[in-house]
């Protein structure tokens, strides 16, 4: 999505996951720090599920957030709209 936007420079700086790049380190950083390397496992989200539809003490392989929508639709018995998420990526969470 960088394309030819004039605000994008000819280089990209990527800090290690435990660091943040700020213009002045003496000031508190109050803005969001959006953007991260989604291939870095330190940056993955945690997903907890509890209820009659879910296995107990199950640890799932990593999945993407877009897969949660078809999971919720399955539990509620709804027909999901066409989306990028796939139930087969998360159906291991389910008891049935």
N, C-alpha and C positions, 0 to 999 in steps of 0.2 A: 504494500500500500504506500510505499515511499514515492514511487513514480518520479515525476518531474516537479514536485512541489518546491517552490523557491525556499521554503523554510527548512528543507532537508539538505544537509551538507554532503560533502563527498566522502565522509567517513562516519562510522558508527562506533561508539564507545560502549562496551559491555563490561560492567563491574561484576566481580565475583558475587555470589548470592548473599554473602554476609556483609557486603559493603553497599553504600549508597553514594551516588555522585551528587553533590550539592554545591551551589555557587559560593556559599560562605558558611563554613562549618561552625562559626561562633554563634550563629542564629539557629533557633529551633526550626526544624522542618515541619511545617504544619499541613502542607499540601499532600495529596495522594501521590504515591510513587507507583504509577501505573506502568505496566509492561514488565515482563519477566521472561526468562528462558523456560518454557514449559517442558523442555526435555530434562531439566534439572529436578531430580526427585525431591530436593529440599523445598521446592516451590509448589509441590502438589497439594491439593486440598485434602481435607479429611472428610470422609463420609461415614456417618453413623446412622444406622437404621434399627428401629425397634418396633415390634408389633407382630401380629399373627401371620403376616405374609412372609416374614423374614426368617432365615436360618439363625440359630443362636450360636454365638462365638465363631462366626464365620469371618475369615479375612479374605477379602476379594482382591484379585489382581487390579492394578490401576485401570481406571476408566475415565472417560471424559465427562464433563458436566452435561453435555448435550444428551447423554444416555439416560439421564434421570427422568426426563419428560416421558419417554415411552415406558419406563419402569412404573411411574406413577399412574399412567393410563392403564397399564396392565392390572395393577392392584385395584383400581377403581372400576375396572370392567368397561373402560371407554375406548373407543376407536381413536388412535392418535392421528393427528394430521401428518402430512408428509414433512419430515424433518431430517436433519443430519444424524440424529441420535439413533442408536440401534438397541433394541431390547436384548438381542443375543449377546451383547457386550456385558450385560448386568444380570441376566436371568439366573446366574449362579447364586445371587443373593436370596432368591426366593425359595421357600420350602417346597413349592409345587412345580 
